[in-house]
Amino acid sequence: MTSQDSKIIYVESCPICGDGLCRIRICISNQKVTGFILCDECEAMWTDPLMQERVPTNVDETDPQCPSCSQSIWGKNMHWANIGEICLLGWFDHVQMVDE
């Protein structure tokens, strides 16, 4: 395990609930990699690292869906982003890291 593996990567504290960290979630669907910001507490979502494009709440709040592919954000094609993926998205300048 590298020192990066023991870090939580996030953009900022959640402006909606105030309790969670807004982290980058990766979606790999149809051989395309996309990212979105997700609060790890209240599951509020944004499509950009500046958190200006908030995703409307799903009708079924028990199974939030990816804004890109409409699959469950907790499905097999989703995971928390690592540093390499964040760099590929061009979002590295927007993240902070804290020890787990």
Secondary structure, DSSP 8 states (H G I E B T S, - for coil): --GGGGEEEESEE-TTTSSSEEEEEEEEETTEEEEEEEETTT--EESSTTS-SEE---S-TTS-B-TTT-SBTTSTTEEE--HHHHHHHT-GGG-EEEE-
